Amino acid sequence: MKKPAALPPPTPPAARNYFADVHEVVRLVPPGRITSYGAIAHYLGARHGSRAVGYALMASNLDAATHQKEAPVPAHRVVNRLGQLTGRHHFPTPSAMQERLEAEGVRVEEDVVVEFKQLYWDPSVELG
């Protein structure tokens, strides 16, 4: 009796690049609006992945070749869950994050977004 032919190995699902996924979501945040690290992590299915979102945003400014091919990542629009500019030290100057937000009409006082709840953009709500 002849053995049945072996099936080919299953094709693995396409590998996802979490950092690229974070960058894609952040590019969708409209000017003048803000979101949080946790909201992005939750939207991407990593409920407790806020810190990884922060790492992805830090990495977004490291690769000059990537910036020539893709739109820049507006990391200044991402704050912590309380509206604090916790990522400000990862910008060229400690005030650059605030300056970029204020250029878009977002008021910041003592490193906290004023009217945080009104300006909050939740990707799970906005993108479905």
Contacts in CASP RR format, 6 or more apart in sequence:
PFRMAT RR
TARGET T0000
AUTHOR 0000-0000-0000
METHOD contacts of the structure
MODEL  1
MKKPAALPPPTPPAARNYFADVHEVVRLVPPGRITSYGAIAHYLGARHGS
RAVGYALMASNLDAATHQKEAPVPAHRVVNRLGQLTGRHHFPTPSAMQER
LEAEGVRVEEDVVVEFKQLYWDPSVELG
18 44 0 8 1.000
18 46 0 8 1.000
18 52 0 8 1.000
18 56 0 8 1.000
19 55 0 8 1.000
19 56 0 8 1.000
19 59 0 8 1.000
19 60 0 8 1.000
21 44 0 8 1.000
22 40 0 8 1.000
22 44 0 8 1.000
22 52 0 8 1.000
22 53 0 8 1.000
22 54 0 8 1.000
22 56 0 8 1.000
22 57 0 8 1.000
22 60 0 8 1.000
23 56 0 8 1.000
23 60 0 8 1.000
23 70 0 8 1.000
23 73 0 8 1.000
25 40 0 8 1.000
25 43 0 8 1.000
25 44 0 8 1.000
25 123 0 8 1.000
25 127 0 8 1.000
26 35 0 8 1.000
26 40 0 8 1.000
26 57 0 8 1.000
26 60 0 8 1.000
26 73 0 8 1.000
26 74 0 8 1.000
26 75 0 8 1.000
26 77 0 8 1.000
26 78 0 8 1.000
27 71 0 8 1.000
27 73 0 8 1.000
27 74 0 8 1.000
28 123 0 8 1.000
28 126 0 8 1.000
28 127 0 8 1.000
29 35 0 8 1.000
29 74 0 8 1.000
29 77 0 8 1.000
29 78 0 8 1.000
29 121 0 8 1.000
30 121 0 8 1.000
31 74 0 8 1.000
31 77 0 8 1.000
31 104 0 8 1.000
32 77 0 8 1.000
32 101 0 8 1.000
32 104 0 8 1.000
32 105 0 8 1.000
32 106 0 8 1.000
32 119 0 8 1.000
33 77 0 8 1.000
33 119 0 8 1.000
33 120 0 8 1.000
33 121 0 8 1.000
34 77 0 8 1.000
34 78 0 8 1.000
34 79 0 8 1.000
34 83 0 8 1.000
34 101 0 8 1.000
34 106 0 8 1.000
34 113 0 8 1.000
34 116 0 8 1.000
34 119 0 8 1.000
34 120 0 8 1.000
34 121 0 8 1.000
35 77 0 8 1.000
35 78 0 8 1.000
35 79 0 8 1.000
35 120 0 8 1.000
35 121 0 8 1.000
35 122 0 8 1.000
35 123 0 8 1.000
36 50 0 8 1.000
36 78 0 8 1.000
36 79 0 8 1.000
36 80 0 8 1.000
36 81 0 8 1.000
36 83 0 8 1.000
36 120 0 8 1.000
37 49 0 8 1.000
37 50 0 8 1.000
37 51 0 8 1.000
37 53 0 8 1.000
37 54 0 8 1.000
37 78 0 8 1.000
37 79 0 8 1.000
37 80 0 8 1.000
37 81 0 8 1.000
38 49 0 8 1.000
38 50 0 8 1.000
38 53 0 8 1.000
38 81 0 8 1.000
39 122 0 8 1.000
39 123 0 8 1.000
39 124 0 8 1.000
40 53 0 8 1.000
40 78 0 8 1.000
40 123 0 8 1.000
41 47 0 8 1.000
41 48 0 8 1.000
41 49 0 8 1.000
41 50 0 8 1.000
41 52 0 8 1.000
41 53 0 8 1.000
42 124 0 8 1.000
43 122 0 8 1.000
43 123 0 8 1.000
43 124 0 8 1.000
43 127 0 8 1.000
46 52 0 8 1.000
50 80 0 8 1.000
53 78 0 8 1.000
54 78 0 8 1.000
54 87 0 8 1.000
57 73 0 8 1.000
57 75 0 8 1.000
57 78 0 8 1.000
57 87 0 8 1.000
57 90 0 8 1.000
58 90 0 8 1.000
60 72 0 8 1.000
60 73 0 8 1.000
60 75 0 8 1.000
61 67 0 8 1.000
61 73 0 8 1.000
61 75 0 8 1.000
61 90 0 8 1.000
74 100 0 8 1.000
75 87 0 8 1.000
75 90 0 8 1.000
75 91 0 8 1.000
75 97 0 8 1.000
76 91 0 8 1.000
76 96 0 8 1.000
76 97 0 8 1.000
76 100 0 8 1.000
76 101 0 8 1.000
77 101 0 8 1.000
77 104 0 8 1.000
77 121 0 8 1.000
79 85 0 8 1.000
79 86 0 8 1.000
79 87 0 8 1.000
79 113 0 8 1.000
79 116 0 8 1.000
80 86 0 8 1.000
82 112 0 8 1.000
82 116 0 8 1.000
83 112 0 8 1.000
83 113 0 8 1.000
83 116 0 8 1.000
84 111 0 8 1.000
84 112 0 8 1.000
84 113 0 8 1.000
85 97 0 8 1.000
85 98 0 8 1.000
85 101 0 8 1.000
85 108 0 8 1.000
85 111 0 8 1.000
85 112 0 8 1.000
85 113 0 8 1.000
87 97 0 8 1.000
88 94 0 8 1.000
88 95 0 8 1.000
88 96 0 8 1.000
88 97 0 8 1.000
88 98 0 8 1.000
88 111 0 8 1.000
91 97 0 8 1.000
91 100 0 8 1.000
98 108 0 8 1.000
98 111 0 8 1.000
101 108 0 8 1.000
101 113 0 8 1.000
102 108 0 8 1.000
106 113 0 8 1.000
106 114 0 8 1.000
106 119 0 8 1.000
107 113 0 8 1.000
107 114 0 8 1.000
107 115 0 8 1.000
108 114 0 8 1.000
113 119 0 8 1.000
END
